[in-house]
Amino acid sequence: MSKIGIVIAREYKERVSKKSFIITTLLVPLLFIGLSILPALLMAIHESDTTTYAVIDRSGIVMPQLEDTSSLHFVAVEDSLQSAKQNSDYDGVLVIGADIVSNPSEVTLLNHSAANMDGEMAIRSQIKKAVETERLKAYNLENLKEIIKEVEADVTITTYRIDEKDGTDSSALPSEISFAIGLGVAFILYMFLIIYGQMVMTSIIEEKNNRVLEIVVSSVKPEQLMMGKICGIGLVAITQVAIWVLLIAAGIFLLLPALMPADVMTEVAAYNSGQFDAATAINDPYMVSTMAQLTQVGFLLKIFGYLTLFLIGGFFLYSSIFAAIGSAVDNIQDASQLQTVAMLPFILAIAFATMVGSDPGSSMSMWLSMIPFISPIVMMVRVPFDIPAWQIWTSLALLYATFFFMVWFAAKIYRVGIFMYGKKPTIKELIKWARYK
């Protein structure tokens, strides 16, 4: 085995064999699932206390149309506002103005305790309905309310993408789902680049303080040591991603069909075979098309394939920067000041991610996804939207070309920095080190 191979094997085995790696690899997906399900579960089991409101309806129109719910109870009162506020039998007072129909803002809600957002929304909805009912009566048309209900239409858009080569149509995810997947994948990439990039820096600082590097470089070139450390830790990141991909794939292809109703999966199969008819569908066509895309092997392979490629390119790019920083300082405190420069592109990438996701096909989004220092995150936001492949591969080419240059540049700083102690270098001094022959 080559010297750099020995370093890679050491770094990889040391981290993969740790209990912390095994625990986080297995528990993080469960944690994400738990965080997704827990709010809905708590809402399902939560039993809200019933809030009783004294209603002073000066219009005489709204109160007869207010309906009690499991969490709201309305009581009409003839008392003055002051006496209603002082009555401990009520949790609050709802005051409706006399001219509510022409001026819907004449509503005041007074609470004895903290305001309840869900309760306020429910009250607003009921008052809105009552006002609209009274306004409809002014048109003196029979069954006007029923007529309006009959003409209401819920439009569902089934999204397809036209192939530029042969003009055929292929199914595509709804933009909202593509946006959510893009941001989710970009966040995973952001997390991995920061965590494992800083892991490279921390490892170098620790070995430098222990004077281990001075012994190791007697048999291994500094450049080989740096590359071995980066590659070893990079393999750890790829291993963790691969395990997560397998867990997610198992959840989609094994658990999802078992949890979903049979009629949904039947329509999903019909959608994938091109025999789905939205007009006669039992289930929401929007949901069926989303499920159909998410259960396609090709779609998942594309997402995770590009994720892996951008992870490798982004990791080598940023880990080389963190390696240079780690070799140049003696402690974490000094490193934190230098790594602010390295963290700036991450901040910009996250800031641009939402804008790019809202309009992935624009020229601005395309050019932003070509900038190597932010392209791993920004481009992964665009990938689920089925953008042209040449844009993705151009972005990857620029990213990999930049990381080759950055690794070469960082290696020059690394070979000098690991022997420097007692002084925190400036950016100017780091550039000077890189120019040494």
C-alpha positions, 0 to 999 in steps of 0.5 A, spaced: 500 500 500 502 507 498 504 512 503 498 516 502 493 509 502 496 508 509 494 515 511 487 514 508 486 507 511 488 510 518 483 516 517 477 512 515 478 506 520 479 511 526 472 515 525 468 509 522 469 505 528 467 510 533 461 509 536 459 516 535 459 515 527 455 509 528 450 512 533 449 518 528 449 515 522 443 510 524 439 516 529 439 522 524 435 519 519 430 517 525 431 524 528 429 527 521 423 522 521 421 524 528 421 531 527 417 531 521 412 526 524 412 529 532 408 536 531 402 532 527 402 527 532 402 532 538 396 536 534 393 529 533 393 527 541 392 534 544 386 536 546 385 543 547 381 547 552 374 550 550 375 557 550 368 561 552 367 568 549 362 573 551 359 576 545 357 583 544 353 583 537 351 590 536 349 588 529 345 583 531 347 579 525 353 575 526 352 572 533 346 567 530 351 565 525 357 563 530 357 556 531 361 552 537 366 548 536 370 543 540 375 549 542 370 555 542 364 556 545 360 563 544 355 566 549 351 572 547 350 577 553 347 584 553 351 586 559 356 592 558 363 591 555 366 593 562 361 588 566 363 582 561 370 583 562 369 583 569 365 576 569 370 570 571 365 565 567 368 568 560 375 567 558 374 573 553 370 578 550 368 578 542 365 585 540 362 586 534 360 593 531 353 595 529 356 596 521 360 590 521 357 588 514 360 594 510 366 595 515 368 588 517 374 591 521 369 593 527 371 587 531 375 587 537 377 581 541 379 581 548 382 575 552 384 574 559 390 570 558 395 569 552 392 569 545 390 563 541 392 563 534 388 557 532 382 560 536 383 567 532 383 564 526 377 560 527 373 566 529 375 570 523 373 565 519 366 564 522 365 572 522 367 572 515 362 567 513 357 571 516 358 577 513 359 574 506 352 571 507 349 578 509 352 581 503 349 575 498 342 577 501 342 584 498 342 581 491 335 578 492 337 572 488 334 565 490 339 560 492 345 564 490 350 561 495 348 554 492 350 557 485 356 560 488 358 553 491 357 549 484 361 554 480 367 553 485 373 549 481 379 546 484 384 546 479 389 541 479 395 542 474 399 535 472 406 537 470 410 534 464 417 536 461 418 536 454 424 533 451 428 537 447 431 532 443 425 528 441 419 532 443 416 527 448 413 529 454 415 526 461 412 527 468 415 532 472 414 533 480 410 539 482 414 545 483 412 545 490 415 538 491 421 540 487 422 546 491 422 542 498 426 536 495 431 541 493 432 545 499 432 539 503 438 536 499 442 542 499 441 543 507 444 536 507 450 538 503 451 544 507 451 540 513 456 535 511 461 540 508 461 544 514 462 538 519 467 534 515 471 540 513 471 542 520 473 535 522 479 536 517 481 542 520 480 540 527 484 533 526 490 537 523 490 542 529 490 537 534 496 533 531 500 539 530 499 541 538 501 534 539 507 534 535 505 528 531 506 531 524 513 532 525 514 525 526 509 523 521 512 528 515 519 524 516 516 518 512 511 522 508 511 528 504 506 533 507 502 534 501 501 526 501 499 527 508 494 532 507 491 529 501 491 522 505 487 526 511 482 529 506 481 523 502 480 518 509 475 523 512 471 524 505 470 517 505 467 517 512 462 522 509 461 518 503 459 512 507 455 516 511 451 518 505 451 511 502 448 508 508 442 514 509 441 513 501 439 505 503 435 507 509 431 512 505 430 507 499 428 502 504 423 507 507 420 509 500 420 502 496 418 497 502 415 502 508 411 507 503 407 502 499 405 498 506 403 504 509 399 507 503 392 505 501 391 500 496 387 505 491 393 510 492 398 505 490 394 502 484 393 509 481 401 511 482 402 504 478 397 507 473 400 514 472 407 511 471 405 506 466 401 512 462 394 510 463 392 515 469 386 519 468 385 525 472 378 526 471 376 519 474 381 519 479 379 517 486 385 520 489 388 527 488 391 527 482 397 532 485 398 527 490 398 521 485 403 525 481 408 526 487 408 519 489 409 516 482 415 521 481 418 519 488 417 512 487 421 512 481 428 509 481 431 513 476 429 519 479 432 517 486 438 515 482 439 522 479 438 526 485 443 521 490 448 521 484 448 528 483 448 529 491 454 524 491 458 528 485 457 535 488 459 532 495 465 530 493 467 536 489 465 541 495 468 537 500 475 537 497 474 544 495 472 546 502 476 541 506 483 543 503 481 550 505 480 548 512 486 544 512 490 550 510 487 554 516 488 548 521 496 547 519 497 555 519 494 556 527 495 552 533 489 552 536 481 553 535 480 560 537 485 562 532 482 558 527 475 561 528 477 567 526 480 565 519 475 560 517 470 566 517 473 567 510 471 560 508 464 560 511 462 566 507 460 562 501 456 558 505 452 564 508 451 566 501 449 559 498 444 559 503 441 566 502 441 564 494 438 558 495 430 560 496 431 565 490 434 560 486 428 555 488 423 560 486 425 561 479 430 555 477 430 556 470 432 564 470 439 566 467 440 569 474 439 562 477 443 558 472 449 563 473 449 563 480 449 555 480 456 555 476 460 559 481 464 553 484 464 556 491 457 556 492 455 551 486 454 545 490 448 547 494 445 552 489 445 547 484 442 541 488 436 546 489 435 546 481 437 539 480 430 536 482 426 541 477 429 537 471 434 542 469 438 541 462 443 536 464 449 540 460 448 545 466 449 540 471 455 537 468 458 544 466 457 546 474 461 540 476 467 541 471 468 548 474 467 545 481 472 540 480 477 544 476 477 549 482 478 544 487 484 541 484 487 548 484 485 549 491 488 543 493 494 544 490 494 551 493 492 549 500 498 543 500 503 549 499 500 552 505 500 546 509 507 544 508 510 550 511 504 551 516 505 545 520 512 547 522 510 554 524 508 555 532 507 561 536 504 566 531 497 567 528 499 568 520 495 573 516 492 572 509 498 576 506 503 571 510 499 565 507 499 567 500 507 568 501 507 561 504 504 558 498 509 562 493 515 558 496 518 553 492 
